[in-house]
């Protein structure tokens, strides 16, 4: 049995694990989402009011792409610092995304309230004109 200890057996290639496949897919998805969010932010910046939301959207797109780069570095080098930085950048992305979602919902709610107020005041004005007594104005008093 001592002869087996001296054998130089090369390691057989291991099949790619499910975790590694999912990790690589997550990195690709993060890059795609980052590009999409950056493009969406740039389109939002085309209007002045949209720039209020567009600039932070571009920033979060950059954060998720930076996180994907750190995860890619971790995959290549197995450095714990890259993994930690990837998680920190990903956390910043989600924190900023949460804030932007809340602000967007508030702005949307205020916009709907404004539009509803305009519609109600328009209907109220129209109703008052429709119910007006034209004889009291004197338009038909000449007839």
C-alpha positions in Angstrom: 0.0 0.0 0.0 2.9 2.3 0.4 3.2 2.4 -3.4 0.0 4.3 -3.7 1.3 7.2 -1.7 4.0 7.8 -4.3 1.7 7.9 -7.2 1.3 11.3 -8.8 -2.4 11.4 -9.6 -3.6 14.5 -11.3 -6.8 16.0 -10.0 -9.7 15.2 -12.3 -11.6 18.3 -13.4 -14.5 18.9 -11.1 -17.9 19.7 -12.7 -18.9 23.3 -12.3 -21.0 23.6 -9.1 -24.4 25.1 -9.1 -23.3 27.8 -6.8 -20.6 28.9 -9.3 -23.1 28.9 -12.2 -25.6 31.0 -10.1 -22.8 33.3 -9.0 -21.7 34.0 -12.6 -25.3 34.5 -13.7 -25.8 36.9 -10.8 -22.8 38.9 -12.0 -24.1 39.1 -15.5 -27.6 40.1 -14.3 -26.1 42.8 -12.1 -24.2 44.2 -15.1 -27.3 44.1 -17.2 -29.4 45.8 -14.5 -26.7 48.4 -14.0 -26.6 49.3 -17.7 -30.4 49.4 -17.9 -30.7 51.6 -14.8 -28.0 54.0 -16.2 -29.9 54.3 -19.5 -33.2 54.8 -17.7 -31.6 57.5 -15.6 -30.2 59.2 -18.7 -33.6 59.2 -20.3 -35.2 60.6 -17.1 -32.7 63.4 -17.2 -34.0 64.6 -20.5 -36.6 66.7 -18.6 -35.8 69.2 -15.9 -38.1 67.6 -13.4 -36.9 64.1 -14.4 -33.3 65.1 -13.6 -34.2 65.2 -9.9 -34.8 61.5 -10.0 -32.6 60.7 -13.0 -29.2 61.6 -11.5 -29.6 59.4 -8.4 -30.8 56.6 -10.7 -27.6 56.9 -12.7 -25.6 56.7 -9.5 -27.3 53.5 -8.4 -26.7 52.0 -11.8 -23.0 52.7 -11.3 -23.0 51.2 -7.8 -24.5 47.9 -9.0 -22.0 47.7 -11.8 -19.1 48.4 -9.4 -20.5 45.6 -7.1 -20.5 43.2 -10.1 -16.9 44.1 -10.8 -15.9 43.4 -7.2 -17.7 40.0 -7.4 -15.9 39.3 -10.6 -12.6 40.1 -8.9 -13.6 37.8 -6.0 -14.4 35.0 -8.5 -11.0 35.4 -10.2 -8.8 35.9 -7.1 -10.8 34.5 -4.2 -10.0 37.7 -2.1 -12.3 38.2 0.8 -11.8 42.0 0.5 -13.3 42.0 -3.0 -16.3 40.0 -1.7 -16.8 42.3 1.2 -16.6 45.4 -1.1 -19.0 43.8 -3.5 -21.6 43.3 -0.7 -21.0 46.8 0.5 -21.6 48.3 -2.9 -24.6 46.1 -3.5 -26.0 47.3 -0.1 -25.5 50.9 -1.2 -27.4 50.1 -4.4 -30.4 48.7 -2.5 -30.4 51.5 0.0 -30.4 54.2 -2.7 -32.9 52.3 -4.8 -35.2 52.1 -1.7 -34.9 55.9 -1.2 -35.6 56.6 -4.9 -38.6 54.3 -4.9 -40.1 56.0 -1.9 -39.5 59.5 -3.3 -40.9 58.5 -6.7 -44.1 57.1 -5.0 -44.5 60.4 -3.0 -44.0 62.5 -6.2 -46.5 60.3 -8.1 -49.1 60.6 -5.3 -48.7 64.4 -5.2 -49.0 64.5 -9.0 -52.3 62.5 -8.9 -53.6 64.7 -6.1 -52.8 67.8 -8.2 -54.5 66.3 -11.3 -57.5 65.3 -9.3 -57.7 68.8 -7.8 -57.6 70.3 -11.3 -60.4 67.9 -12.5 -62.6 68.6 -9.5 -62.2 72.4 -9.8 -62.9 72.1 -13.6 -66.0 70.1 -13.0 -67.1 72.5 -10.3 -66.6 75.5 -12.5 -68.4 73.8 -15.4 -71.3 72.9 -13.1 -71.6 76.5 -11.9 -71.8 77.8 -15.5 -74.3 75.1 -16.5 -76.6 76.0 -13.6 -76.5 79.7 -14.2 -79.8 81.6 -14.7 -79.3 83.3 -18.1 -82.4 85.6 -17.5 -80.7 87.1 -14.5 -77.8 88.2 -16.6 -80.0 90.2 -18.9 -79.2 88.6 -22.2 -82.7 87.6 -22.9 -84.4 90.7 -21.4 -84.2 92.5 -24.7 -86.4 89.9 -26.4 
